[in-house]
C-alpha cells in the first residue's frame, strides 16, 4: 500500500465522476474506482442523454440545486469545449389534478420560473405529435432539455485526470473498512488507503453498505428508440422533452431525436422488476419490453410509433420516499454515501459534485441537503 490518498471515490458514474473532478480541481489527491468501463452503460447513466428540468414536480426544494446544476454543466462545457447541455423546452402533461402537473406548477410558482399552462387545444397546435385526453393540460417550461450523459461522465473523468486524479476502471471493490483516522479499500487487484471514502456506486450500494440493503432497491428500466413516421415533428427545436402522466398514474417520458437515430421513450418503473445488478439476466430484452413501451406510443404519440431502432436497459435504485440519500455513515463520519437517486438523479450530478466535495472536505455545503439525510429511515448503525 502507498501513502494514503486524501479521498477514495467508489463508483465513477455521474456523481462519482463529478465529485472526483471537483476534488482534483481543489487540489486533493483522489482515487476513483469503477467496477466497469469509464463511462459505461451497465448502470444508471447509459442511454445517450438524461433530462434536465427546472419545473421539478417531485418537490420544489430541488429547484435551487438544479439551477446550480445548469451553471455547473455549462462550466464543464466551457472547460472541455464540447456541447453537453441541450435546451429544448419541457412539457409536464396530465390532468389538472395529476401529480406531475400539480407538482410542476407548484415548483414554478414557488421559484418564479417562466412557464405557461397549455390547454389540450394549445398543446396540439404547438406540438401536433401529441394525442392526449380532452381534459389534459401541459405545463411548458422553456429551460428544460437534456444532458448527454455518457459524454458528460467522460468529460468529468478527463478533466479530473488532467487535474491530477487517478481513476481505475474495471476494478471492482471487494470490501472496505474504516477506523477513526483511515479507510481501507480492497479491490480484486490491490488494497488502498485514504483519509476519506465516498461511496457513490448506484445500484451496487446495497452490497457495499449493509444498512441500505432493505432501503435501496435496484429496479430494471428499459429505454427505446423508434423511427418516427413523421420525422420533422421530432427534431430538436421542434419537439421538447416531456413527462406525461396517464389517468392511471403511469408516467412516460421522452426526448427529441438526437445523438442516435430515433425518438427516445421510457415508461417510469417500466415492468416493476427488482433485480440484482451483479447478475446479467436483467440486461436481456424481449417482446414484452417493447409491448409495454409501444402502449404509450400508440395512445399519445402515434407519429413516433414506427419501427424499433434500438433499446437499452439501465437501473433505477429506488428508496421508499423516492428522494436521494446523501449523508455520512452514522458511526463512520469519514465515510460518505451518495445515491440512490430513485431514477431522477443524473441532472444534479454537476451540482452534487460540489456538495459532495464540500462534505468530504468537512465544509458546509452551499445547499440545504437535510431532506437527503439517512436518518429519515429506520436503519441500524454500521457494525
N, C-alpha and C positions, 0 to 999 in steps of 0.2 A: 504494500500500500504506500502511495506517495503522501506528501503533506496534504492535510485536509483542504478540500475546496471550501469556499465561503458557502456555496449553496449547491445541492444536487436537486435537479428537477426530474421527476419520473413522469414521462409522458410528453412527447414533443408534438402534440397536436395543436389545436387552436390556442388554448390558454397557456399551455406549457411553452410553446414557441414564442408567444408574445412576451411572457414573463422572462424567459431566458434572454431575449433581445434587450428588454428593459434593464435587467440586472447587469448584463455585459456593458451596456451604454453607461451605466452608473459606476463602472469600474470594478464590479465584483468578479471574482474567479468562480465561474459557474460551469457545471457539467450537466448536460441533458442526456437522458437515457430513454430510448424509444425501442419498443419490442419489435417494431416493423420498420418499413422504409420511412424516410422523411422527404416529402409528405407521403401519405398512403391513403388507400380507400377502404381500409379494414375497420375503421371506427365510426365516428360521428360526423366527420367533416368532409367526406367524399361527396361526389355528385356535382362537381363543377362549380356551383355557386350556392350561396346561402342568403336568405332575405335579411334586409335591414330596414327598420321602420321606427318612426317616432310615435305614431299613434298606437301606443302599446296597450292592447286590450287586456293583457294578463294582469297588469297592475300599474297605475300611474307612477308608482315610486321608481320604476325602471327608467323613466324618461330622462332624468339628468345623466344617468350613466350611459345611455345610448347616444345622447347628444355629445358627450365626451368621446364616445367611440367613433362617431363620424370624424371628429377632429383628428383623432389618432390614426384612423385609416388613411386620411389624406396626408398626414405626416409621413406615413410609411410609403405611400405612393411617391411623394417627393424624394424620399431617400433612395428608392430603388429605380426611380424614373420609369414606372410602369403603371398602367391603369388597373386598379383593383376594385374600385367602388363605382358602380353604375347606377345613376339615379333615373328611375322610370316613372315615379309616382306609384302609389299603392292604394288598393281598394280593400276595405273590410265590408263584406256583403252578408246580409242576412235579414231576418225580420227585425222590425224596430226594437223588439224586446229580447233579441238574441244576445248571448254573452259577448260575441265578437263585436257587434255594433254598439251595444251599450258601453262596453269597456273601451272601445276606440274613442267614442265621443267623450267619455269621462277623462281620458288621458289628454285629448286635445284641449278640452276646456280647462283642466287643471293647470296645464303648462302653456296655455295661449298659443297653441300650434295652429298654423294655417291648415284649414280643412274646409271641405264642402260636404253637404249631405245631399246625395242624389236620389231622386225617385227612380223607380224601375224604368220609366219612360226616358228620363235623362241619362241613366246608365246605358240604355240601349242606343241612344242617339250618339253618345260619345264613344262607346265601346261595343259595337254591334255583335261581337263574338259571344257575349253573354246572353244566355236564356235563363231567367230566374223567375220565380213566382211573382204574381202581380203585387203582392204586399211587401216584397223585399225592397230594401234600400241599400245604399252603399255610402260609406264614408271615404272620401277621396282625400288623401294626404300627399301633397306633391313631392315631399322629400324622400319618400320610400324608394327602395331599389334593391340591389343585391351586391354582395362582395364575392369575388372569385376566390372561393375558399381554399382550394388546393394551391393556387398560385400565391395566396396570402401567407400560408404556412411556409412555403418555400422561401418567400421574401423575408419573413421573420428569421428563419434559420440562417439564411445567407448574411443578413445584417448582424446577427448575433456572432457568427463565426468571424466576420470582419472585425468585430469589436473585441475579439479575444475569447469568446466562449468555445467550449469543447462539446461536441454533440456526437453521440454514438447511436447509430441506427442498428436495427436487428440485434439488439442486446437486451433480452427480457430480464426484468428484475425477479429474482428468486425469493429474496427475503430482505427485511430491513429491521434495524433495532435502534433505539435511541437512549442515550443517557442524558444527564443534565447539560453536558458540555459538547457531545458529539453524536452524530448519527452515522451508522454504518450501513451501507447498501451492498448487498451481494447479488451479482448477476450470474448468468450462465458462463461468463468469461472471466470475471475478476471481482474484487472487493474494493469499495471506495468509501472514503470518509468525508464528512463535511460538518460545518457548524449548524447548518440549517437544511431541512428537507422539505420540498414541496411535492406533494403527490397530486398529479393532475392527469390521471390515466383513464378518464372517461369510464367506459363500461367495465374496465378491469379494476376499478376502485374497490368493489366489494371483496375481491380476492387479495387486496393489499391492506385493507383496513377492516378489521373484524367487526367493528361497530356499525359498519354500513351494510352488512350482509342482509339484514332484514329491512333496510330503509331504501337502498338504491337497487332498482330492478331494471336490468337491461332488457330492451324490447326491440324486436326486429322491425325495421322500416324499409319500405320499397319506394323507389323513385322511377318514373317512366317518362321517356321522351317519344312523342308521336309526330308523324309527318302531318302538318296541318292541311286540311282540304282547301283552305283559303290563306295562303302564306302571308299575304300582305297585312292581314289583321293582327299578326303576332310578332311584329318586329319591334325592337327597342325604339322608342319614340312614338309608337302607336299603341302598344299593349303594355299595361302595367303589371307589376307583381300583385298578387291578390290572395286573400283568405276568404273563403265562403263557408258560412255555417248553414247547413241544411236545417229544415224544420225538426228533424230528429236529433239534432245536436252534432251530427258528423261534420268535421271540419276538413275542407280541402284547401290546398294551396298550389299556386302555380307561378310560372315565370315566362317572359317572352323568350323567343328563340335567341340563343346567344352561346358562343363558345363551342358547342357541338350542335349538330342538326336536330331540330325538333323542338316542340313545346314541352316544357317540363311540368309534370303534375305529381303531387303527393297527396295522400289521404292520411291525415293525422291519426296516429295509433294503428293505422293500416288494418291488420288482422288480429291485433291484440296478442301477439305471440311473445311470451317471455323466453329468453334464450340464455345460454352460457356462451359468452363470446370466445371462450377458449376452444370451442368446437368449430367445425366448418359447416355443419348442416344448415345453419341459418342463412348462409350465402347462396343456397340453391334457389332458383326462381322457377315458378311454374305457372300454368294457365290460370290458377285461382288468383294469383297475384295480379295478373293482367285483368281478370274479370272484375276484381274489386275496384281497380282504378278506372276502367272504362265505364263503370256505372256512373261515375261523376261526369265524365266527358259526354256521354250520351244525353245526360239530363240537362247540363247547364253550359257546356262548352262544345257543342256539336261540330263546329267548324274546325276544331283541333282533333277530332276523333278519326284520324287517319291511321295508316299502317304504323305498327310498332317499329321504332328505330333502335332504341336501346333502353336498358333498365339496369338498375343497380340497387344493392342493399346497403343500408347503413344502420346505425344503432342509436336509439334513444335510451338514455338511462334515467328512469323516472323515480322521483320521490313522491310521497303522498300528497304534498301540497303544490307540487309542480314548480317550486322555486329552487334556486341554486343552493348549494352548500359551499360556503367559504368561511373557514374558521381554523383556529388552532385545535389540535387534539387536546382533550380535557386534561390529561396528565403528562403531555409531552409538548410544551409550548414552543419547542424548536421544530415541530413538525406541523405543517400547514396543509390542509386539504382543500382542493378546488374542484368543483363539479360535485355531483352530477348536475346536468343542466336541463333535464327533462324535455329535450328536443327543441329548445329555443335559445341556446346559449352562444352560438357561433358569433353572431353580430357584435357581442360585447367583448370579444377577445382582446381587441386593441385597447379598450379601457381597462379591462381586468388585468392586463399585463402591468399597468401602473399600480393598480390596487394591490395585487399580489406581491409585486416588488416592494411596496411600502411595508406590507406585513412581514415579509421575510427580513427586511432591514429594521424592523421594530420602529417603524414610523407610523403615524396616524394617517390612514388613507383620507383622501380628499372627498370621499363619498360615504354616506351612511350605509353600511352593509349589515346593519343589525338584523334585517329580515332574512339574512342568509346564515344565521348562526346555527350551529349544530344542536344546541340545547333546546330548540323548539320540538325536537323529537325525544322520545324516551329511549335513550341509549345508555348502555353501561360504559364506565370508564375503561380505557385500554388496560389490559392486564400488565 
